[in-house]
Amino acid sequence: PHIDSALYSSNFNNPDSWTYLQKFCYSSEFGGIGKLKFTISTTSKTLRFLIYLGDTPGKTWESAYTQRGKLTCEQLVDISMGNILVVSGDEVELNITQESRSYFWYMALADCQAKNI
């Protein structure tokens, strides 16, 4: 079955080079692939969209979030499950696949070339 999810819209100015956006849970119980679509407007040429899985050893959201004051922006990008360079105004679609059970996925933004987002 097809299930729609939430729509979020926000403007923000964060004083850091890395920031949390949102989390979601995807269940593969009924099969199929989860889809995540987003559009970001930015003036930055180096902004990255990051995705973290809730409980993958070494690449977890908990590792990133609890260590965010100790790790560099580049290290926070490296421990993500994946990252995409954001081109302002382009719609991006990600296919989410997972096995066995439902997982929480966490989204963040990083611009390691800037002092703030």
Number of C-alpha atoms within 10 A of each C-alpha: 6 7 5 7 11 5 7 8 7 6 7 6 8 12 11 14 18 26 21 15 14 11 14 13 13 17 18 16 11 8 11 14 14 16 13 12 10 14 14 17 12 13 10 14 12 15 24 20 21 24 25 25 20 18 14 13 10 12 19 19 25 17 19 22 13 10 13 15 9 10 14 14 20 14 14 23 24 14 18 22 17 14 19 14 14 21 18 14 11 11 12 13 11 12 10 14 13 15 10 8 9 12 17 14 19 21 18 20 21 24 23 20 14 15 11 14 20
